[in-house]
Amino acid sequence: MAAAAVGSSDCAGKSLASVSWTGPMKEYDEQVLRSAKERARADLDLDEWEKQGWASKPIAVAEGATYGHIERVHTDDLSVEAFRERFERANLPVLIGGVVDKWPAAVNWEPERLSKRLRHRMFKCGEDDDGHAVKIKLKYFNRYMATTRDDSPLYIFDSAFTKDDRCKKLMDDFEVPPQFPEDLFQLSGDSRRPPYRWFLMGPRRSGTCLHIDPLATSAWNALVRGRKRWVLFPPDADVPLVRGKVDGIVRSGEDDEAVDYFALHLPRILEKGGGAEAMGCIQFVQHPGETLFVPSGWWHAVLNLDDTVAITQNFASTVNFPRVWLETRGGRPKMARKLLRELSKCRPDLAAQARALNERDGFSMVETPAQRAVKLERRRKREERRNQRKARRAARAASGDGSDSDASTTSTSSSSSSSTSLTDSDSDELSTAAAGAPVPASSSSAAAAAAMGSSSSSSSSGGGGGGGGALPAGPRG
Protein backbone atom coordinates (compact mmCIF):
# COMPACT_ATOMS: atom_id res chain seq x y z
CA MET A 1 0.00 0.00 0.00
CA ALA A 2 1.16 3.52 -0.73
CA ALA A 3 2.04 5.76 2.18
CA ALA A 4 -0.64 8.17 3.31
CA ALA A 5 -0.59 11.41 1.39
CA VAL A 6 0.43 14.60 3.16
CA GLY A 7 -2.02 17.44 2.67
CA SER A 8 -4.11 15.61 0.09
CA SER A 9 -7.72 16.48 -0.64
CA ASP A 10 -10.66 14.16 -1.26
CA CYS A 11 -10.81 14.42 -5.05
CA ALA A 12 -9.32 11.03 -5.92
CA GLY A 13 -11.50 8.92 -8.15
CA LYS A 14 -14.00 11.68 -8.91
CA SER A 15 -14.71 12.05 -12.61
CA LEU A 16 -14.10 15.64 -13.62
CA ALA A 17 -16.12 15.47 -16.79
CA SER A 18 -19.11 13.66 -15.34
CA VAL A 19 -19.89 16.66 -13.15
CA SER A 20 -20.55 18.90 -16.13
CA TRP A 21 -21.65 16.32 -18.68
CA THR A 22 -23.65 13.13 -18.27
CA GLY A 23 -25.51 12.79 -21.58
CA PRO A 24 -24.48 11.03 -24.78
CA MET A 25 -22.08 12.66 -27.21
CA LYS A 26 -23.73 14.87 -29.82
CA GLU A 27 -23.02 14.27 -33.49
CA TYR A 28 -21.11 17.53 -33.88
CA ASP A 29 -19.07 16.77 -30.76
CA GLU A 30 -18.09 13.46 -32.29
CA GLN A 31 -17.02 15.20 -35.50
CA VAL A 32 -14.81 17.57 -33.53
CA LEU A 33 -13.19 14.71 -31.64
CA ARG A 34 -12.72 12.58 -34.75
CA SER A 35 -10.92 15.48 -36.38
CA ALA A 36 -8.65 16.00 -33.38
CA LYS A 37 -7.84 12.30 -33.09
CA GLU A 38 -7.11 11.89 -36.80
CA ARG A 39 -4.66 14.77 -36.69
CA ALA A 40 -3.07 13.90 -33.35
CA ARG A 41 -2.32 10.30 -34.32
CA ALA A 42 -2.22 9.84 -38.05
CA ASP A 43 -0.73 6.38 -37.51
CA LEU A 44 -4.04 5.08 -36.10
CA ASP A 45 -7.37 4.52 -37.78
CA LEU A 46 -10.27 5.75 -35.66
CA ASP A 47 -11.41 2.22 -34.83
CA GLU A 48 -7.92 1.39 -33.53
CA TRP A 49 -8.08 3.79 -30.58
CA GLU A 50 -9.93 1.11 -28.55
CA LYS A 51 -8.36 -1.99 -30.09
CA GLN A 52 -6.69 -3.21 -26.86
CA GLY A 53 -9.76 -2.72 -24.68
CA TRP A 54 -7.89 -1.09 -21.79
CA ALA A 55 -11.06 0.69 -20.63
CA SER A 56 -12.50 -2.63 -19.45
CA LYS A 57 -9.30 -3.89 -17.77
CA PRO A 58 -8.80 -2.88 -14.11
CA ILE A 59 -5.02 -3.25 -14.44
CA ALA A 60 -5.02 -0.18 -16.70
CA VAL A 61 -5.71 2.13 -13.74
CA ALA A 62 -4.28 0.03 -10.90
CA GLU A 63 -2.06 1.81 -8.37
CA GLY A 64 0.57 -0.92 -8.70
CA ALA A 65 3.17 -1.93 -6.14
CA THR A 66 5.23 0.64 -4.24
CA TYR A 67 8.92 0.42 -5.15
CA GLY A 68 11.80 2.25 -3.53
CA HIS A 69 11.34 5.14 -1.13
CA ILE A 70 10.10 8.67 -1.62
CA GLU A 71 9.66 11.01 1.32
CA ARG A 72 6.43 12.88 1.92
CA VAL A 73 6.95 16.21 3.68
CA HIS A 74 4.55 19.05 4.49
CA THR A 75 5.51 22.40 2.99
CA ASP A 76 5.42 24.08 6.42
CA ASP A 77 8.16 21.69 7.55
CA LEU A 78 10.42 22.21 4.54
CA SER A 79 12.25 25.52 4.18
CA VAL A 80 14.08 26.45 0.98
CA GLU A 81 17.42 25.73 2.65
CA ALA A 82 16.26 22.36 3.98
CA PHE A 83 14.86 21.39 0.58
CA ARG A 84 18.10 22.25 -1.18
CA GLU A 85 20.26 20.28 1.24
CA ARG A 86 18.04 17.22 1.69
CA PHE A 87 16.68 16.80 -1.81
CA GLU A 88 17.97 19.14 -4.54
CA ARG A 89 21.70 18.77 -3.80
CA ALA A 90 21.21 15.06 -3.17
CA ASN A 91 19.25 14.91 -6.46
CA LEU A 92 16.41 12.96 -4.83
CA PRO A 93 12.66 13.22 -5.56
CA VAL A 94 10.21 14.26 -2.85
CA LEU A 95 6.44 14.73 -2.47
CA ILE A 96 5.47 18.00 -0.79
CA GLY A 97 2.04 18.31 0.78
CA GLY A 98 0.08 21.39 1.78
CA VAL A 99 1.04 23.61 -1.17
CA VAL A 100 -2.04 23.19 -3.35
CA ASP A 101 -4.41 23.48 -0.38
CA LYS A 102 -3.43 27.15 -0.06
CA TRP A 103 -4.11 27.97 -3.71
CA PRO A 104 -7.35 29.40 -5.15
CA ALA A 105 -6.99 26.56 -7.68
CA ALA A 106 -8.07 24.12 -4.98
CA VAL A 107 -11.55 25.61 -5.41
CA ASN A 108 -11.47 27.37 -8.79
CA TRP A 109 -10.27 24.29 -10.67
CA GLU A 110 -13.29 22.33 -9.54
CA PRO A 111 -14.87 20.87 -12.71
CA GLU A 112 -18.00 23.02 -12.86
CA ARG A 113 -16.04 26.22 -12.31
CA LEU A 114 -13.44 25.40 -14.96
CA SER A 115 -16.17 24.51 -17.43
CA LYS A 116 -18.03 27.78 -16.90
CA ARG A 117 -14.90 29.94 -17.07
CA LEU A 118 -13.16 28.34 -20.03
CA ARG A 119 -15.65 26.21 -21.94
CA HIS A 120 -14.97 28.02 -25.24
CA ARG A 121 -11.21 28.27 -24.80
CA MET A 122 -9.06 26.13 -27.12
CA PHE A 123 -6.50 23.88 -25.41
CA LYS A 124 -3.71 21.89 -26.99
CA CYS A 125 -4.23 18.13 -26.84
CA GLY A 126 -1.59 16.97 -29.33
CA GLU A 127 0.42 17.77 -32.45
CA ASP A 128 -0.08 16.87 -36.10
CA ASP A 129 2.53 15.52 -38.50
CA ASP A 130 3.83 19.03 -39.23
CA GLY A 131 4.35 19.83 -35.55
CA HIS A 132 1.32 22.14 -35.38
CA ALA A 133 -0.78 22.12 -32.23
CA VAL A 134 -4.05 20.21 -32.30
CA LYS A 135 -6.49 22.17 -30.16
CA ILE A 136 -9.99 21.55 -28.89
CA LYS A 137 -12.51 23.58 -26.89
CA LEU A 138 -12.73 22.64 -23.24
CA LYS A 139 -16.47 21.94 -23.48
CA TYR A 140 -15.81 19.21 -26.06
CA PHE A 141 -12.91 17.81 -24.10
CA ASN A 142 -15.06 17.58 -20.95
CA ARG A 143 -17.62 15.51 -22.82
CA TYR A 144 -14.85 13.37 -24.25
CA MET A 145 -13.48 12.67 -20.76
CA ALA A 146 -16.92 11.59 -19.58
CA THR A 147 -17.43 9.08 -22.37
CA THR A 148 -14.07 7.97 -23.76
CA ARG A 149 -13.11 4.33 -23.89
CA ASP A 150 -9.92 5.00 -25.83
CA ASP A 151 -6.94 2.92 -24.77
CA SER A 152 -4.74 5.99 -24.39
CA PRO A 153 -6.95 9.09 -24.54
CA LEU A 154 -6.18 12.60 -25.71
CA TYR A 155 -4.46 14.67 -23.02
CA ILE A 156 -4.51 18.47 -22.61
CA PHE A 157 -0.92 19.60 -22.19
CA ASP A 158 -0.98 23.34 -22.85
CA SER A 159 1.92 25.76 -22.43
CA ALA A 160 0.26 28.66 -24.27
CA PHE A 161 -2.57 29.30 -21.82
CA THR A 162 -0.82 32.43 -20.53
CA LYS A 163 -1.22 34.07 -23.97
CA ASP A 164 -5.01 34.11 -23.77
CA ASP A 165 -6.52 36.94 -21.70
CA ARG A 166 -9.32 34.84 -20.22
CA CYS A 167 -7.25 31.72 -19.71
CA LYS A 168 -4.36 33.75 -18.33
CA LYS A 169 -6.45 34.22 -15.20
CA LEU A 170 -5.48 30.66 -14.31
CA MET A 171 -2.16 32.21 -13.30
CA ASP A 172 -3.98 33.94 -10.45
CA ASP A 173 -5.05 30.55 -9.07
CA PHE A 174 -1.59 29.27 -8.15
CA GLU A 175 1.93 30.38 -7.33
CA VAL A 176 5.31 28.72 -7.55
CA PRO A 177 5.82 26.59 -4.42
CA PRO A 178 8.21 28.29 -1.97
CA GLN A 179 10.80 25.51 -2.32
CA PHE A 180 11.48 26.52 -5.96
CA PRO A 181 12.23 30.26 -5.95
CA GLU A 182 14.80 30.24 -8.79
CA ASP A 183 14.11 30.33 -12.52
CA LEU A 184 17.43 31.16 -14.18
CA PHE A 185 16.11 30.72 -17.71
CA GLN A 186 13.95 33.81 -17.32
CA LEU A 187 17.19 35.78 -17.76
CA SER A 188 17.35 34.63 -21.38
CA GLY A 189 13.93 36.15 -22.14
CA ASP A 190 10.65 34.54 -23.16
CA SER A 191 11.55 34.67 -26.85
CA ARG A 192 14.62 32.49 -26.29
CA ARG A 193 13.58 30.01 -23.64
CA PRO A 194 11.66 26.84 -24.56
CA PRO A 195 8.19 26.11 -23.11
CA TYR A 196 8.48 25.55 -19.37
CA ARG A 197 5.02 25.77 -17.77
CA TRP A 198 2.00 23.61 -18.65
CA PHE A 199 -1.66 23.32 -17.65
CA LEU A 200 -2.58 19.62 -17.64
CA MET A 201 -5.97 17.96 -17.88
CA GLY A 202 -6.39 14.32 -18.79
CA PRO A 203 -8.76 11.37 -18.51
CA ARG A 204 -7.86 8.15 -16.76
CA ARG A 205 -5.47 6.00 -18.83
CA SER A 206 -3.84 9.06 -20.40
CA GLY A 207 -0.24 9.79 -19.55
CA THR A 208 3.31 10.00 -20.87
CA CYS A 209 5.98 7.41 -21.57
CA LEU A 210 9.43 7.40 -20.02
CA HIS A 211 11.51 10.52 -20.66
CA ILE A 212 13.85 12.99 -19.00
CA ASP A 213 13.23 16.71 -18.90
CA PRO A 214 15.01 18.89 -21.47
CA LEU A 215 18.29 20.70 -20.91
CA ALA A 216 18.84 18.86 -17.60
CA THR A 217 16.21 21.02 -15.87
CA SER A 218 14.39 19.91 -12.75
CA ALA A 219 10.61 20.15 -12.41
CA TRP A 220 7.73 20.39 -10.00
CA ASN A 221 4.28 18.94 -10.67
CA ALA A 222 1.35 20.06 -8.50
CA LEU A 223 -1.71 17.82 -8.65
CA VAL A 224 -5.04 19.54 -8.00
CA ARG A 225 -7.50 16.76 -8.94
CA GLY A 226 -7.28 12.99 -9.29
CA ARG A 227 -4.38 10.56 -8.81
CA LYS A 228 -1.25 9.93 -10.87
CA ARG A 229 0.92 6.83 -10.91
CA TRP A 230 4.61 7.60 -11.35
CA VAL A 231 7.71 5.52 -11.98
CA LEU A 232 11.19 7.06 -11.75
CA PHE A 233 14.64 5.72 -12.62
CA PRO A 234 17.91 7.44 -11.58
CA PRO A 235 20.14 9.29 -14.07
CA ASP A 236 22.57 6.35 -14.34
CA ALA A 237 19.84 3.91 -15.42
CA ASP A 238 20.31 1.53 -18.34
CA VAL A 239 18.50 3.79 -20.81
CA PRO A 240 17.65 1.27 -23.58
CA LEU A 241 16.28 -1.12 -20.97
CA VAL A 242 14.17 1.32 -18.93
CA ARG A 243 12.73 2.77 -22.14
CA GLY A 244 11.78 -0.71 -23.31
CA LYS A 245 14.07 -0.58 -26.33
CA VAL A 246 15.59 -4.04 -25.86
CA ASP A 247 14.31 -7.32 -27.28
CA GLY A 248 11.38 -8.93 -25.52
CA ILE A 249 9.98 -5.84 -23.79
CA VAL A 250 7.49 -4.53 -26.36
CA ARG A 251 5.71 -7.37 -28.10
CA SER A 252 3.62 -7.64 -31.23
CA GLY A 253 0.28 -5.85 -31.02
CA GLU A 254 1.32 -3.62 -28.11
CA ASP A 255 1.43 0.16 -28.33
CA ASP A 256 4.07 2.64 -27.23
CA GLU A 257 1.81 4.50 -24.80
CA ALA A 258 1.81 5.08 -21.04
CA VAL A 259 -0.94 2.56 -20.28
CA ASP A 260 1.01 -0.16 -22.12
CA TYR A 261 4.24 0.87 -20.41
CA PHE A 262 2.85 0.54 -16.88
CA ALA A 263 0.65 -2.52 -17.40
CA LEU A 264 2.88 -4.58 -19.70
CA HIS A 265 6.37 -3.23 -20.31
CA LEU A 266 7.43 -2.13 -16.82
CA PRO A 267 7.08 -5.61 -15.21
CA ARG A 268 9.25 -7.08 -18.00
CA ILE A 269 11.80 -4.28 -17.62
CA LEU A 270 12.10 -4.88 -13.87
CA GLU A 271 12.42 -8.63 -14.37
CA LYS A 272 15.14 -8.24 -17.00
CA GLY A 273 16.96 -5.64 -14.89
CA GLY A 274 17.11 -7.76 -11.73
CA GLY A 275 14.26 -6.10 -9.85
CA ALA A 276 13.22 -2.62 -8.76
CA GLU A 277 15.79 -2.33 -5.97
CA ALA A 278 18.70 -3.30 -8.20
CA MET A 279 17.60 -0.74 -10.79
CA GLY A 280 16.99 2.08 -8.30
CA CYS A 281 13.35 2.22 -9.41
CA ILE A 282 10.85 4.30 -7.45
CA GLN A 283 7.12 3.79 -8.05
CA PHE A 284 4.35 5.54 -6.14
CA VAL A 285 0.97 7.24 -6.43
CA GLN A 286 0.71 11.01 -6.24
CA HIS A 287 -2.48 12.11 -4.51
CA PRO A 288 -4.44 15.34 -5.03
CA GLY A 289 -2.87 18.21 -3.13
CA GLU A 290 0.68 16.85 -3.46
CA THR A 291 3.54 18.49 -5.37
CA LEU A 292 6.24 16.25 -6.80
CA PHE A 293 9.84 17.38 -7.24
CA VAL A 294 11.48 15.59 -10.21
CA PRO A 295 15.26 16.06 -9.98
CA SER A 296 17.50 16.80 -12.94
CA GLY A 297 18.30 13.77 -15.08
CA TRP A 298 15.75 11.37 -13.56
CA TRP A 299 13.80 9.28 -16.07
CA HIS A 300 10.07 9.26 -15.37
CA ALA A 301 6.72 8.16 -16.75
CA VAL A 302 3.22 8.94 -15.51
CA LEU A 303 -0.24 7.43 -15.86
CA ASN A 304 -3.46 9.18 -14.86
CA LEU A 305 -5.50 6.82 -12.67
CA ASP A 306 -8.42 9.26 -12.51
CA ASP A 307 -9.50 12.30 -14.48
CA THR A 308 -6.83 14.78 -13.40
CA VAL A 309 -5.99 18.49 -13.36
CA ALA A 310 -2.45 19.68 -12.62
CA ILE A 311 0.10 22.41 -13.22
CA THR A 312 3.78 21.75 -13.84
CA GLN A 313 6.92 23.78 -14.46
CA ASN A 314 10.56 23.12 -15.37
CA PHE A 315 13.32 25.23 -13.84
CA ALA A 316 17.04 25.86 -13.76
CA SER A 317 18.56 26.73 -10.39
CA THR A 318 21.90 27.36 -8.73
CA VAL A 319 22.08 23.69 -7.73
CA ASN A 320 21.40 22.12 -11.12
CA PHE A 321 23.14 24.86 -13.14
CA PRO A 322 26.33 22.91 -14.01
CA ARG A 323 24.27 20.12 -15.61
CA VAL A 324 21.89 22.59 -17.23
CA TRP A 325 24.74 24.59 -18.74
CA LEU A 326 26.36 21.54 -20.33
CA GLU A 327 23.09 20.75 -22.10
CA THR A 328 22.04 24.30 -22.96
CA ARG A 329 25.30 25.48 -24.52
CA GLY A 330 25.04 22.78 -27.19
CA GLY A 331 21.29 22.31 -27.43
CA ARG A 332 20.23 25.98 -27.42
CA PRO A 333 23.37 27.99 -28.35
CA LYS A 334 21.64 31.35 -28.93
CA MET A 335 19.79 31.06 -25.64
CA ALA A 336 23.04 30.04 -23.92
CA ARG A 337 24.88 33.10 -25.19
CA LYS A 338 22.12 35.42 -23.96
CA LEU A 339 21.99 33.60 -20.63
CA LEU A 340 25.75 33.92 -20.15
CA ARG A 341 25.61 37.67 -20.83
CA GLU A 342 22.85 38.16 -18.27
CA LEU A 343 24.51 35.93 -15.68
CA SER A 344 27.66 38.01 -16.01
CA LYS A 345 25.62 40.99 -14.80
CA CYS A 346 23.54 39.51 -11.98
CA ARG A 347 25.13 36.13 -11.11
CA PRO A 348 28.86 36.41 -11.85
CA ASP A 349 29.47 33.26 -9.78
CA LEU A 350 27.39 31.17 -12.20
CA ALA A 351 28.89 32.92 -15.23
CA ALA A 352 32.32 31.95 -13.91
CA GLN A 353 31.14 28.33 -13.56
CA ALA A 354 29.92 28.32 -17.16
CA ARG A 355 33.20 29.70 -18.51
CA ALA A 356 35.20 27.23 -16.42
CA LEU A 357 33.17 24.33 -17.85
CA ASN A 358 33.70 25.64 -21.38
CA GLU A 359 37.45 25.94 -20.80
CA ARG A 360 37.63 22.46 -19.27
CA ASP A 361 35.92 20.91 -22.29
CA GLY A 362 37.49 23.14 -24.93
CA PHE A 363 33.99 24.28 -25.87
CA SER A 364 33.59 27.37 -28.05
CA MET A 365 30.43 29.48 -27.87
CA VAL A 366 30.91 30.27 -31.57
CA GLU A 367 29.09 27.72 -33.73
CA THR A 368 31.52 25.61 -35.76
CA PRO A 369 30.83 24.00 -39.15
CA ALA A 370 30.72 20.59 -37.44
CA GLN A 371 28.10 21.77 -34.95
CA ARG A 372 26.05 23.28 -37.75
CA ALA A 373 26.25 20.04 -39.71
CA VAL A 374 25.02 17.98 -36.77
CA LYS A 375 22.13 20.39 -36.17
CA LEU A 376 21.06 20.24 -39.81
CA GLU A 377 21.29 16.46 -39.81
CA ARG A 378 18.98 16.30 -36.80
CA ARG A 379 16.54 18.60 -38.56
CA ARG A 380 16.66 16.47 -41.71
CA LYS A 381 15.87 13.31 -39.74
CA ARG A 382 12.92 14.98 -37.99
CA GLU A 383 11.54 16.09 -41.34
CA GLU A 384 12.04 12.60 -42.77
CA ARG A 385 10.05 11.04 -39.91
CA ARG A 386 7.25 13.58 -40.38
CA ASN A 387 7.08 12.86 -44.09
CA GLN A 388 6.85 9.13 -43.42
CA ARG A 389 3.89 9.67 -41.09
CA LYS A 390 2.19 11.93 -43.64
CA ALA A 391 2.72 9.34 -46.36
CA ARG A 392 1.08 6.63 -44.25
CA ARG A 393 -1.86 8.91 -43.56
CA ALA A 394 -2.24 9.80 -47.25
CA ALA A 395 -2.15 6.13 -48.21
CA ARG A 396 -4.98 5.34 -45.80
CA ALA A 397 -7.03 8.29 -47.05
CA ALA A 398 -6.54 7.16 -50.66
CA SER A 399 -7.74 3.66 -49.81
CA GLY A 400 -10.81 5.01 -48.04
CA ASP A 401 -9.67 3.93 -44.56
CA GLY A 402 -9.25 7.46 -43.22
CA SER A 403 -10.30 11.00 -43.88
CA ASP A 404 -8.72 14.39 -43.63
CA SER A 405 -9.58 16.45 -40.61
CA ASP A 406 -11.93 19.40 -40.76
CA ALA A 407 -9.82 22.48 -40.12
CA SER A 408 -12.84 24.29 -38.72
CA THR A 409 -13.16 21.93 -35.77
CA THR A 410 -9.62 22.12 -34.47
CA SER A 411 -6.94 24.77 -34.42
CA THR A 412 -3.28 24.73 -35.36
CA SER A 413 -0.51 26.83 -33.93
CA SER A 414 0.68 29.79 -35.96
CA SER A 415 4.15 28.39 -36.46
CA SER A 416 5.02 27.52 -40.04
CA SER A 417 6.19 24.09 -41.05
CA SER A 418 9.06 25.80 -42.85
CA SER A 419 10.69 26.29 -39.47
CA THR A 420 11.34 22.57 -39.31
CA SER A 421 11.92 21.88 -42.99
CA LEU A 422 15.36 21.44 -44.50
CA THR A 423 15.64 24.25 -47.05
CA ASP A 424 17.92 24.38 -50.09
CA SER A 425 20.23 26.79 -48.30
CA ASP A 426 20.34 24.46 -45.31
CA SER A 427 21.31 21.59 -47.61
CA ASP A 428 24.13 23.67 -49.08
CA GLU A 429 25.38 24.54 -45.61
CA LEU A 430 25.19 20.89 -44.60
CA SER A 431 27.31 19.86 -47.58
CA THR A 432 29.84 22.63 -46.93
CA ALA A 433 30.05 21.88 -43.22
CA ALA A 434 30.32 18.16 -43.79
CA ALA A 435 33.21 18.71 -46.17
CA GLY A 436 35.14 20.47 -43.43
CA ALA A 437 34.19 18.14 -40.57
CA PRO A 438 32.42 14.83 -41.14
CA VAL A 439 29.18 14.24 -39.26
CA PRO A 440 29.43 11.24 -36.91
CA ALA A 441 27.81 8.12 -38.34
CA SER A 442 25.74 7.58 -35.21
CA SER A 443 22.58 9.66 -34.94
CA SER A 444 22.25 9.06 -31.20
CA SER A 445 21.99 12.09 -28.94
CA ALA A 446 25.23 11.16 -27.20
CA ALA A 447 27.17 11.02 -30.45
CA ALA A 448 25.64 14.26 -31.65
CA ALA A 449 26.44 15.97 -28.38
CA ALA A 450 30.03 14.77 -28.59
CA ALA A 451 30.35 16.19 -32.10
CA MET A 452 29.02 19.50 -30.83
CA GLY A 453 31.57 19.66 -28.07
CA SER A 454 29.18 18.90 -25.23
CA SER A 455 30.49 16.85 -22.36
CA SER A 456 27.10 15.33 -21.61
CA SER A 457 24.47 13.58 -23.66
CA SER A 458 21.44 15.47 -24.90
CA SER A 459 18.15 15.17 -23.09
CA SER A 460 15.44 13.40 -24.99
CA SER A 461 11.76 13.13 -24.30
CA GLY A 462 9.63 10.07 -24.54
CA GLY A 463 6.59 9.78 -26.72
CA GLY A 464 3.52 11.69 -25.72
CA GLY A 465 0.59 9.96 -24.14
CA GLY A 466 -2.95 9.77 -25.30
CA GLY A 467 -2.33 10.15 -28.97
CA GLY A 468 -0.82 13.50 -28.19
CA GLY A 469 2.02 13.02 -30.61
CA ALA A 470 5.25 14.73 -29.66
CA LEU A 471 4.19 16.55 -26.55
CA PRO A 472 6.32 19.43 -25.34
CA ALA A 473 9.24 18.34 -23.27
CA GLY A 474 8.65 18.44 -19.57
CA PRO A 475 7.74 16.37 -16.60
CA ARG A 476 4.69 15.29 -18.57
CA GLY A 477 2.49 14.80 -15.59
C-alpha positions, 0 to 999 in steps of 0.5 A: 500500500502507498504511504498516506498522502500529506495534505491531500484532498478528497478528489481522488477517483472523482470524474471531472467530466461527469460533473458537467456532462452526463448525456451522450455525445452529440453528433457535432461533438463526435465530428470535432473529436474525430478530427482532433484524433485523426490529426493527433495520431495519423498512424491510427485509424479511428477504430484502432483507438480502442483496439486493446480494450484497456477501458474494461481492464482494471489493471489499466488504472491500478495503483501498482506496487510501491517500489523504492522510497520517496519522502512525503513532507509538508511544505510548512516543515520544509524551508528552501534551505532544507529542501536544497540540502536534503533533496535538490543537492542530493538529487532525490525526488520528494512529495510535498504536501500542503502547497495546493491546499493554499491555492485558489486553484483548490476551489477554482479548478473544480470541474463546474467552475473550470467549465463555466470559465473556459468552456470556449477556450481552445486547449492543446491536446496533441500535435499533427505531422507538421508539428502544429498544435491540435487544439480543442474547446474545453467543453468538447474535451469535458464531454470526451473525458466523460465518455471515452473508452480509448486505450490511451486518450487525448491529453490536454498539455498546454503551455500557451494558456498564458497568452489568452486573456481569459485563460491567463487568469489561471495564473492567479489561481496558483503560485510557484511553491516556496521551495522553488524560488529560482528560474534562471532561464527567465534571464534569457527572455521569453523569446529564447527560452523553450516552453516551461510551464503547462496546464494539464488535464487528462482522462484516466489511462492518459499519460506519458511514456518514459523521458527525462526533462530537457536541458537537464532542468528539474521540475515540479508537478502540483496535482489539483484533482485525481491521482497519478501513478509515477515511476522514476529511474535514476540518471545512471539507469540503463536507458535502452532497458528502462525505455523498453528498447531491448528485445522482448519488452514490447511485443507484437500488437502492443502500443508505445503509450503510457498505459502499455508501459505501466501494465505490460512493459514495466514488469518485464523491464524490472524482471530483466533488470534484476528487480526494482531495488537493483535498478533504483526504481521508485514507483508511487501514487501522487495524490491530489494536493501533493507536489512532486519534485522531479530532480535533474536527469531522472527518467520518469513516466506517468499514468493518470489513474483518474480524471486529473488536473495539474500544473507543472513547471521546469526550472534551472537553479543554482544547484542544477546549473552545471548540468543545465549549462552543459546541455544548454550550450550545445542544445540551445546555443543562442539562448546560452549566449544570452543567458551567459551575458545576463549571468555576467551581470547579476550572477557572476558566480554562475557565469564563472562556472559556465566559462570554467566548464567551457574551458575544461571541455574546450567548448567554443560558444561560436558555432563551428561547421561541425556543430552546424552540420550535426544540427542540420542532420537532426533537422533532416531526420525529424523532417524525414520522420514527419514525411513518413507519417504523412505518407502513411496517412495519405495512403490510408485516405486514398484507400478510403480507410481514413479521412482528412480532418476538418480544419474548422473543428480544431486549431493549429498553432501559428508556427510555419512548417518551414521552421522545421523543414530542411531548405535548399540553403540548409542543404548547401550549408550541410554539404559545406560543413560536412566537407570540413568536418564529417558528421558522426555516423551515429545519430544518437543524442550522445554522439551528436552531443560529442560532435558539438563539443558537449560533455554530456548527452542530450536530453530526450523526451519520450513519446507523448501519451494519449495520442498527443504526438510529440508533446512538449518536453517536460515532466509530462504529468 
